[in-house]
Amino acid sequence: MKKFLMSLCMVLALTACKDENKTNEQANKPIVKIGITLPLTGDGAYAGQAAKSAIEMIMEDMSKKGLKYEYQLIFEDNQMNAMKTANNTNKFITIDKVDAVFSMWNLMSNVVATIAAEHDVLSFACAYGRTANTGRYGFNMQNTYEDEAKLLVDELNKRNIKNVAMFVDNSAILEQYKVVENYIRQNSDIEIVFKEYFNPGEKDYRAAIIKAHQKNPDLYMISGYPPSPYLFMKQLKEITGRNDNVTAIDSLAEMDEEHRVIANGLWYIDSNQNGLDAFQQHLIERKNIQSQSCVGNIASDIEIFINAVENATTDADKNKPTKENIRQWIFDNIKNYETASGKATVLEDGFIVVKPSVRMIKNGKSVAIEE
């Protein structure tokens, strides 16, 4: 019994030494602080919580490989509210003294980018358009609207679609659909037989659906943020008797899984912002959570930032890379760079592009189309 107790004490002592060494090693590393504002409660929590889990997973995976710096993740809930987002961002910068701020979705990311630019702080986002990469140190991962429009028209032609009805959300998505509309008119024989704009958060499409139905379109194109796409499809079925003739850019996949089943069997253009299939499966296995809107891209942003910090030049009088050195590393190295969302390339304005793909909804999930 005494031998057993002595052996146990030795094991515990060795374990304590290892833990102490690990703690000392971490304490000796310079700290890199990352501020992350997400919708962790409220209507957007399904995506915000998935993004939080994905960021933690990426950080855990990269830490296993051994990192030169200690990374501190500081999460704040913005509840999809611009004022809360602004408060979070100011806290990150003035109180937490973060090295970078991360966000997703236009309403929040545009606020973050504006404040971060005013303070010359690195910011990373997943948002439509080019506002979220404002300033010298602003980066935003998405597709170009031109790539999305071309892929959409190619798919419409492949499926012999002759005319479409467009239901356009009058928000940040508006610019995206203007590019799509111009591309359709200039590069195809497809006719746009109906088009109507709606305020963000629209809940009643009935009158417009009745007008569009009279034009007998081959396909309806819907844009907007949840729950608008679901409500549109539900009302379309009630009025016309079918909703198997709908497509979108991302909007079908941006519905939560419970509502997404209404789009089963439909193809759409996916900006890969949910991440590659391998990433999505890894997230399920590790965190038991489904990837959602922008989760893949925000995880990719973290990958890029960590790799930049780890590999950027450190000035002789500094203990970690400056924001300028981090920025320069990104511009020098992010060219067909493997990320959770696929191969990424940074453009001269800080817009980080990945290629879109054609996917479909099956059993409430976004899946690759089997050729």
N, C-alpha and C positions, 0 to 999 in steps of 0.2 A: 504493500500500500504506500509505504514511504517512497519507494522507487517511482511509483506511478505519479505521486504528487510532485516529486522533484522533476520528472520529465514534463509534466504539465506546466510547471512553473517556467521551465526553460523555453518551452514552446511559446508561452504567453510573453515571455521577455523578448524573445526573438521577433515575435509579431509586433510588439510595442516599438522595438527598435526600427523595424521596417517602416511602420507608420510614422514614427518620428522623423526618420530620414526623408520620407516622402514629403512630410509637412515642411521640413527644412528646405528641401529642394524647391518646393513651390514658393516658399517665402522668399527665396533668393532670386526668383524670376521676376523681371519687370512685369507689371500688371497692365493688360490692355482691357479697357472697359468698353462694353458694347451696350448701347441703349436700344431697346426694341419696343416699339409701341404697336399694339395689336388689339383687335376687338375680341377681348377674352370673355366678355359677357354681352348679353343682348343678341340682336338678330344676326350679327356676324360671328358669333362665338364658335360656330361649327368650323369655320375656316381659321379663326384666330387661334383656337386651341390646337388645331392640327399644325399650324405654322409653328407654334411654341414647341410642340413635341418634335417637329422636324428639325428645328434649330438645335435643340438639345441633343438630338440623335447625331447630327452632323458633328457637333462639338465633341461628343463622346467618342465617335469614330476617329476623328482627327487626333484627339488627345492620346489615343492608344498608340499612335505612331511615334509619339514623342514630339513635344513642341518646345520651342525656345522661350516662349512667353506664357504667362498665366492669364487666361481669359475669363473675365467676369461678365456674365450676362445679366443685364438689368431689365426686367420686363415691367411694362406699365400698360394697364387697360385703357383703351381710348373709347370703347363702347360705340365705335363708328361715329364719333362726335368730333367736329373740327376744333372746338374750343378745348376739349379734353386732350386732343392730340397736340395742340399748341402748348398747353400747360406741361404735358409730359416731355415734349421736346426741349422746352426751356429748362425744365428740371435737369434733364440729362446733361445739357450743355453747361449750365451755370452752377449747379450743385454737385452732380455726379462727376462732372469733368470727363465725359466719355470721349473715346477716340473716334467713334462713329455711331450714327443713328440709323436704324433699320425700320422700315414700315412697308405696308402693302395697301393697295387700292387707292384710287385717285383722290378721293376726298381727304384722306389722311396723308398720303404720300406727298401731295402737292403742298400741304401745310408744312410738313417736315422739311421738304426741300427748300422752301422759301426761308424758313428760320435758320436752317443749317448753313445756307449760302450767306446769310447776313453775318454769321459768326465764323465763316470759313472752316466749317466742320465737315468731315466726310459723311455722306449719306448714301444709302442704298435702298432701292425700292423695287416693287413690282407693280406697275401702273400703266395704263394706256397713255399714249402720247409722249411728248417730250418735256412736259413741265416738271416731272419728278426728278429729272437729271439737271435741274437748274444749278448754275454756279460752277466754279472751277472744280469743286470736289464732289459734285453730284453724279450718281450713277443710277441707272434704271434698267432692269432686264425685262425685255418684251420682244415681240416680233415687230417688223416694220409693217405698216398698213398695206404697203405695196405688195409684199410677199403674201400676205393674207388674201388680198384681192385677187391676185393671180391664181393662187391655189383654188380659191372659191370658183372662179370662172372656169378653170380647167375641169373641176368636178361637175359643174353645171352642164358643161358641154358633153362630158363623158356620159352623163345621165340623160342627155337629150332634153334638157329643160329649155323651153322656148320663152317663157315669160314668168315674172316673179312679182309678188307684192311685198313691199318693204314697210315694216313697222319699226321706227327708229326712236330710240331713247334720246331725249334732248339733254344729254349730259356729256361727260368726257368721251363717251362712245360716239357722239355725233360726228366728230372729225374722222373717226375710223370708217363710218358708213358713207361719208361723203367721198372718201377715196375709193371705196367699193363701188359706189354708184358711178363715179367718173370712169373707173376702169371697165365696168360693164358696158357703158355707152360707147367708149372709145375702142374697145378691144374685142367686142363680141356682137353677135346679132340678137342677143337676148333682150327682150323688151321688159322694161319696168312699167307694169300696167297700173300700179297703185303705190302710193307712198304717203305716209302720214307720220308726223312727229308727236311724241308724247312726253309729258313731264316725267322726270325720274320718280319712281315709285308708283307709276300708274296702276290702277286696279281694275278699271273698266274699259275694255276694248270693244265692247259689243257693237256700238254704232259703226265704228271703223271696219270691223270684220264684215258686217252686212254690206257695206259699200264695196269692200275689196272682193267679196264673194261674187258680186255681180260681174266683176271683170274676169272671172273664171281663171285665176292664176294657176300655173302648174305647181308653184311652190310659194310658201310664205316664208319670209325672212324676219326673224324677231331679234331684237337686241334689248338690253336692259339687265338690271341686277335683280336678284331674288327679292320678293317672290313674283315679280312681274312676268317672267317667261312662263312660269307654271300657270298663272292666272290666264294668260293669253291662250295657252294651249287648251286649258279647260273650257274656256268660253268658245274657242274655235270649234271644239267638238260638239258643244251644245247647240251651236248655230248651224254648222255645216254638216254635221254628222261624221266628221273625220278630223284627225289631226296628225295623220301619218305623212303629211306633205309640208313639213316645217323643217327649216334648217337655221343655222346661226353661226356666229363666230364666238366660241367660248360659252355663250349664255346657257346652252343646254347643260353643260358640265358644271356650271357655277351654281346650279340648284343643289340643295342638300339632297342626300341620297333618298330620303323618304319621298320627296316630290319628283325626283329625277326619273322615277319609274314611268312617269307619264310620257317620257320621250323614248321609251324602249324601241329599238329598231331604227332610230333616226341617225343619219350621218350629219356631221357638222365639221367646221374648221376649228382645230384645236391649236392654240398657241404654245402648247406643251408647258404651260405655266403650272400645271399640277405635277410636273416631273415625268421622267421616263418611267416605263412600267417597272423596271428593276428597282428604281427608287421607291415607287409607290408600294411595291411588295415588301421591300425592306422596312418601310415605315409601319406597315401592318404587323410584320413579324416582331419588330423591336418595341413598338409603342402601342400596338393594338388600336390604331386610328387610321382612318382613310385620309389620303391626300385630298385637298380641296383647292378652291380657287387661289392661285398665286403661291401655294405652299412649296411647289417645286422650285419656283424662281427665287423665293426668299431664302430657301435652303442653298441654292446655287450662289446667291449673293454672299452668304456667310462663307461658303467654300472659297470663293474668290478673295474675300477680304482676309481670311485667315492665311491663305497661301501668300497673299501679298505682304502681310505683316511678317510672316516667317522668312520670306526670301528677299525682301527689299533691302537696299543698302541702309546701314545704320551709320550715321555721322559719328565722327570720333568723340564728340562731346555729348553724345546722347546715349541713353540705355535702351532705346527702341527706335524703329524707323519713324521719321516725320511723316505727316500727312502728304507732303510733296513727294517723298520717296515712295510711299505706298501708291499714290496716284500714278507715278511714273512706271512702277512695276506693272500695274494693271494695263497701262497703254502699251508697254513693251511685250507683254506676255499673253494677254487674253485675245488669242487668234485661233479659232477652231479649238477652243479649250474645253476639255471634257468636264461637264458639270452634271448635277442631278437632273437638269432639264435638257441635256444634250450638248452639242458643240456650240460654244458661245464665242462671239467676237465683239470687242468693244469698238464703237465708232468714235469719231473725233470729238463729239459732244458729250461723251459719257453714256450714250445709249448702248446697252449691251444686248445684242440680238441673238436669238435662237430661231431656228426654222420652224414654221407651223407644220401641221400634219392633218390628214383627214382621219377622223375617228368616228365611232358610233357609241350609242348608249345601249348597253345590254344588261338586263337584270339590275337596272339602276346604277350601273357603273360605266365609266368611260373605258372603252377597250379599243385596241387596234383593229382595223378592218381586215378580215382574212380575205386575201385575194383568191 
